[in-house]
Structure formats: C-alpha cells, structure tokens
C-alpha cells in the first residue's frame, strides 16, 4: 500500500506542488485505472501488463474532459470543477451496475502474471509494486528537473510573468494534469490486482482529501515531501494498532491525531515536514 500511495502522491504533487493547482479528482483517476484494468482482465481476458497501459491511456484521455474547460478557471472555481468530476465518476461507478456491478463491487480480480511468473504472493507483489514505485519516482525526477519542470514551477510562482516570457501556460498546465491523471491510473491497476476486489467506496472524495492531506503533511514541490507524507500517513494507523484502543473509537482517535498534526503544521510548518512549496 505504501508503494501504491507513493505513485498516487507523486502524481498529485505534479499538479499541486509543481503547478500550484489544487485538484480534488485524484481518486477519480485512481478509480478509473482500477476499474479499467479489472474489467479488461475479467471481461476480455487481457493480460495485466497490457491492461495497465490501456488504463493509463483511458485515464489520460478522460483527464482532458475535466482539464480543458476547468483550467481556464482560477482558484476556487478550478477546485469546484475537479470536485464535480470526482462526484460524477463516483456516481458512474456506483450506478452503472451492468458494467461495474455498482455497490456490489468486482470480486475475484486476477493477479498479474508474465511469462509463467505469477505475482500471487505478498513478497512477489511487493517486488512488482516496488519496481513500479521506483520507476514512477525516477520518471518524476527526470521531468521535474528538466526545463519542463522549471516552467511548471514558474507558472506556480507567477503565471503572468511566465506568460510574458512567451510560454503557453495553459498547455503546460493541461499536460501536467494529463500526466498526473495517467500515472494515478497505475496505482489503481496495482490496487485492483493486489486486493482482488474493488467497489466505488474506495474512490470517493474522502480518498482525494486523504491524498491532499498526505501532501499537506509531508510537503509538496519536491520528491521528498510526498514520500515522507506517505510513510507517515500509511504507517501511523498501523502504529496505533499496538495501542489498546477499542475498535469502536479507534477511527475517531485516528482522525483526532490527524487533525492535531494538521493544525500544528498549518501554524508552525506551512510547507509540511519536508516540502518546498507552501499552500496559502
């Protein structure tokens, strides 16, 4: 799960941390990747390593539906546009029962295999997810340290000044959103084949807010922040299991701890634990 969230938070970081756009649609593209992979593997008997790039392509194409009109909006209006897309995708996953099985979910999703090598045990899947996670981090290292990444930072810091230098800021924001959405689909594909069961409740607005929280705590605008935030937020619930907290109140205690941490960071460390960019 840490590897899956590494990929998710790095993809969201490209939009939030490097381009300065707060998106609430990450879980939607996460879900698109999961459902596309599951349906291709189960209904069309497509191999995971073929279904995965197809899921990335579909997620990227669908990202233009929300990005092209909404990126012309500013501030809160862009956030509301992504929120609307998130709600629409959840509604489709929940209500298109003939395709997605709606609230019943999709059970029995096959696990990845290639050349008679089946990733059907935890150690094998850990190796597979680690490879994808490292490749994703390296990919973002390359693009964020390139001229493209520097232009995204310039747009984040002063879009008007970037336009005066002759840069088409709309196209750069559009491409960043598309790349982020496509990479999010990789996490969805890995999640679907790891858990072998998916339903719409895994891809709600709460999940999108959780990803934003990871970036707020770990930090954004560099590669280290999302990694630190993911480790902290995914491992913390596991640490709390060792405390003798009754199951009935454990979720509430966890939310209280998250809230205390967020309040502290907002007051003392606005850039998160290891971030470079702070959200106003």
N, C-alpha and C positions, 0 to 999 in steps of 0.2 A: 504493500500500500504506500510505503514511503516513496518507492520508485515511481509509482503511478502519479502521486501528488507532486513529485519533482517535475515531471513533464507538464502537468497542469499549471503549476505556479510559474514556471519559466515562460510558458506560452502567454499567460495573463500578464506577466511582467513586461513583455514586449509592448503591449498596448498601454498598460498603466504606468510602468516605471520609466520606459524609454520614450513613449509618445505622449504621455500625460493625459490619457483618456480613461476615465473610469467606466468600465464595462460590467454589466450585471448579467451577461449572457453566456458566461463561460460554461456553466453547467449544461446549457442547451447544446453546445457543440460537443461537449463531453458525452451527452446522451445520444446525439446523432451518430457519433463514432461507435458507441456501444451497440446501438440497435442496428445500424447498417452492417456491422461485422457479424452480429448474431444472426440476422435474417439471411445474409448471403451464405453463411456457413450451413445453416439448418435447412433453408428452403431450396437453395441452388447447389448445395454440396460443394461450395467454393472453399479452397484451402485458406487457412488463416493468413498466410503471407501474400495471398492475392487479394483477399477481402480487406486487409488493412490499408493498402494504398488506395483502393476504391473508396473506402470510408473517408480517408483524408481528402480525396478529390471532391466527394459529395459535400463534405463539411465546408470545404473551401468555397465551393460554388454557392452554397446556401448562405455563406457569410456575406456575399455581395448583396443579398436581399435586404439585410439589415444595415450593412455598412454604407452602401451607395447613397441612400437618401438621408440616413441619420448623421453621417459625418459632416453634412452641411449645416447641422445644428451645433449649438455651442452649449457647454456647461451642463446644467441640469437637464436640458432638453435631450441631449445625447444619451444621458443616463436613463431617462424615461423610455427612450426608443429601444435601448438594449433590454430594459426590463420588460417591455411589451413583447419583444421577440422571445425572450425566455418563457413568458407565460404562454405564448402561442405554441411553442414547441412542446411544452409540458402538456398542454391541452390535447395536442395531436397524439402524443404518445399514450395519453390516458384514454382517449375516446375512440381512436381508430382501432377498435377491438379486432376487426377482421385481419389486420396486418400485425399489430403489435401485441395483441391479446390484452391490451388495456391494463386495468388494475391487477389482472391475474399474473402478469409478467411472462417472461420467456424462460422456462427451465431447461436443463439438460444441454446447455451450450457446449459444443465440443471444445477441447483444449488444443492449443497449437501443436502442429507436427510438421516435420520436414525431413525428407529422406529417411523415413522409418524411425526418426527420432521424435518421440512424443514428450512434450513438456507437461506431463501429467502428475508430477510430484512437486512439493514445495521447493526443494533445492533446485530442481531444473527450472521451475518458473521464476525463481529468484534470479538465476543466471540470465534468463531471457529478458526479464524486466530491467535488470541492471544494465544490460547491453543497450536497450532502447533508451534508458535514462541517460547514460553517459553520452550516447550519440546525440541526443537532444541537447544536452548541456553544451557539448562541443559545437553543435550547429549554431546555437545562440551565441556562443563565444565568438565564432567567426563573423556572424553578421553584425553583432553589436560593436565589435572592434573594427569594423570596416567603415568606409565613407558613408554607407547607408545608415549604419547605427549612429554615426555622429550627426547626420541630418535629422534623424528622429529626435535626438536629444535637443537639437537646435529648435525644432518645432515645439517640443515640450516647454522649453525655456522662453522662447519668444517667437511665436508663429509669424507675426507681422514682419519682424526683421528677417526671418528666413525667406519669406516671400520676396522681399526687396532684393535678395541675392539671386533671384531667378529660379527658385525651387518651387515645383508644383506640390505644395504641401498636401493638397487633397489626395493626390495619387500616392504619396508616401504613407499617409495615414490609412488609406484604403488597403495598400499592400501589407502593412503591418497587421491590420485587423484580419486579413485573409490568412496570413502566415500563422498567426496566433490560433485562429479557428481550426485550421488544418492540423496543427500539432496537437491541439486538445483532443482531436478525434483518436489519436494514438493512445492516449490514456483510456478513452472509452473502450477501444478494442481490447486492450490489456485487461481492463476491469471485467468486461463481459466474460472473457475466457478464463480469468482467474477464479471468479466467484461461480461461474457457470449458471448464473441466474441473474436476470435483470428485471426491474419494473420501474415505472415512472418516478416513484418516490426517491430514487437515488439521484435524480437530476432536476431537483426543484430550485427555486430561488434561494432557499436556505443553503444549498451547496455552493451557489455562486457567491453568496455573502461569506461563507466559510473561506473560500479562496481569497476573497478580498481581505479578510481578517488575517490570513497567513501572511500576505504581503505587508499589511499594516504592522504586524508584529515583527516579522523577520526583516522587512525593509525592501525597497524597490529601487530600480535604476541601476542595478549591477547583478552579477550572477550569484554572489554570496547571500544576499538578503533572502531570496526565495528558498534557498537550501536551508538556511538557519530557521526560517519560519516554518517550513515543512517539518523538519526534525522536531522542533519544539511542539507544534500543534498536534502531530500524529503520535508522538511518544508520550506526551503529557497524560492523555487518557489511560494509557497502559500503566503509567506510574501510579495513577490514582487507584488502580485496581488493587494495589497492595495495601491500601488503607482500608480499614474496617468500616466502610461506608455502606449502609443498606442500599440495595438496588433501587429502592423506591425514590431515594433522594440523590443518588449519585449523579444523574444527569443535571439536576439543578445546581449541585455543588460545582460541577464542571463549568457550567455557564457563569456562575459567580466568579470563579477563578479567572476565566477568560475576560470577564468584564473588568475585574480589578487590574489585570495586566494591561488591557487596552487603555484604561483611564491613566495609569501610570505612564505609559508610552506617549500618550497624547500630551501629557503635561511636561514630561522630562526628556523624552527621546522621540521627537516628531518624525525622524527618519527611520524609526524601527531599531532593532538590535544591530543590524549590520548593513543598513540601506544607505543609498547615496542620494535619493530623492525623497523629499517630504511632501505630503499632500496637505494643501491649505484647507 
